[in-house]
Amino acid sequence: MAACAIVGASVAVGFPALAGSPEETACNGGPSVTPEQEIAACSTIIDSRKGASAAWAFNNRGVSEVELNRIEQGISDLKKAISLIPDFAEAYNNLGKSLEADRKFDDSIKNYNNAYYIFHQKGNSLDQVYHVLLGRAESYQALQQFERAIQDYDEAVAIEPGQHNAYFDRGVARYRLKAFEAAISDFDTAIRLGSDERAVIVKGLALRDSGKIDAAIEAFDRVLNSKPDAVDALEDRCLTKVMRQDLLNAALKDCDDAVRISSGGTEAVLDRALVYYRLNRIDDSINAVNVVIQSEPRNGRALFLRGMARRRKGEMAEGGADIASAVAINPRIPADAKPFGLAP
C-alpha cells in the first residue's frame, strides 16, 4: 500500500551529465519514452560506455525491466549497476523495490538499509530518504513486522509532515496491530492531506472493527456517494451491515450490487453467501459457495462458510469436514469469521 518511488539515477550526486545524445535522453526516460525505448537506449550506452555511465544505464534499464514485469532481468541489471559503483544509493533503493516485487522481503530490506545509510552519508536530499523509508516499511509490513514499519513511518512523517502517504501506510500498520484509535487518527490526517478513497475505506474498517458500526457505514457512504460503483466500499459496507440483524436486507442489496459490478467477483459472491447464511437462506448460501469452490477448491473462506451452512442443515459430518479443510488452509479463519456471525 505504500507509495514508494523508484528513484532514477539521473538524480544521483556526482554523476556525469548524460543528456546530450538521443540515447542518453531516452535512457533517462520520461513521459514520452516507453519502457521498451528506454531499455533499447540504455542497452546502446551499456555496449559503448564503462564506469559511471554504464552503471547509470544498467540502473535505468533495470527499472524499466521491472516495470515490464521482467523482474529477474531487472534485478540482474541493478546488481550490475552496484558492482560498478558500490555506493550507488539509488540502485540499492531500486533493487530493494524490485526484490520486494519478487516477494524476497528480507533481501529487499537489506538493500533498503544500504540505500538509507549511503544517502545519509552523502548528505543527499531527505526526499530520497523518505522514499527509502516507505519502501523498507512496506517490506516490514509484508513480513508482519508492524512495529518496525511504524518506526520507519514515524521518521518519514518527520521528514515530510505534509505528505499523506506515510500517514496512510502507518495507519494500515496500526490497524493490523488493532491499534484502532491511532489508525483512525492517521487516516484522518491522510484524508485531510489529500489521500484518495482508500484512506476513507480503511478508516471505515477500523471503525467497524472497533465496534463503531454506524460511523463505519458513514465512511463507506462517503465513498459511495461520489463513486457508486466502488466495489471495495460496497463489499465492506455489506460486511459491516451483516454484523447487525436489523441491517441484513440492506446488506444483501449492497452485496447484490457488488456481485453485479464485479461481474461475479469471488469476494462479492462469498460476501453475498454470508448474507444468505445470516438470513437463514441456507440453500442459497451453499449454492453460491459451490460456484466459488468449483473454480477455487482451496478457498478457505468458501470451505468454512459451506461447512457452517451444512452444519446448520444438519449435515454435521460434511460440514465438519469442510471446516477442518478450511482451518488446515488458514488457521485464523474461525476467529476472522466470528464477528460476522459465523462461530463453529
Buried (B, 14 or more C-beta within 10 A) or exposed (E): EBBBBBBBBBEBEEBEEBEEEEBBBBBBBEEEBEBEBBBBBBBBBBEEBEEBBBBBBBBBBBBBBBBEEBBEBBBBBBBBBBEBBEBBBBBBBBBBBBBBBBEBBEBBBBBBBBBBBBBBEBEBEBBBBBBBBBBBBBBBBBEEBBEBBBBBBEBBBEBBEEBBBBBBBBBBBBBEBEBBEBBBBBBBBBBEBEBEBBBBBBBBBBBBBBEBBEBBBBBBBBBBEEEEEBBBBBBBBBBBBBBBEEBBEBBBBBBBBBBBBBEEBBBBBBBBBBBBBBBEBBEBBBBBBEBBBEEBEEBBBBBBBBBBBBBBEEBEEBBBBBBEBBBEBBEEBBEEBEBBBBEB
